[in-house]
Amino acid sequence: MPGIDECLLETMRLPGARGAALVDWTSGLALGTVGDPPGGDHETAAAEAAELARLAAEQGAFGPEDDTDTVDPPVEDLILSNRDSYHVLRFVPTSFDSSVFLYLWLARADGNLALARIRLGETAERLVLG
């Protein structure tokens, strides 16, 4: 089972990948990073992405209607797009408090958003934290 570094390196093999991180959305800290950070600073990008993740994960309106699971966040992923890139945040289910997500910065011209979403989901399931 792969750890943080292996999962991030695997994520960077996606077409159009510019940078990736594993982020704790309660603290905003990057637990691992690879590639180029949006805005030039991994820690700032992680903190800003954590704000989006926290907003989505803590709001009941974004969860499923039959949400009885209190362990995992109610949201699977978030996708933010702009003129030249996609920012994909994939929540990682964990055995503890599920407060981490994979963050992928993807070039819009070269990337495949559907493939990135599928692969991030697979990576999140295989990721070993501990």
Salt bridges, closest charged atoms under 4 A:
GLU10 OE2 - ARG126 NH2 2.24
GLU51 OE2 - ARG54 NH2 2.50
GLU76 OE1 - ARG117 NH2 3.34
ASP77 OD2 - ARG90 NH1 3.26
ASP77 OD2 - ARG117 NE 2.61
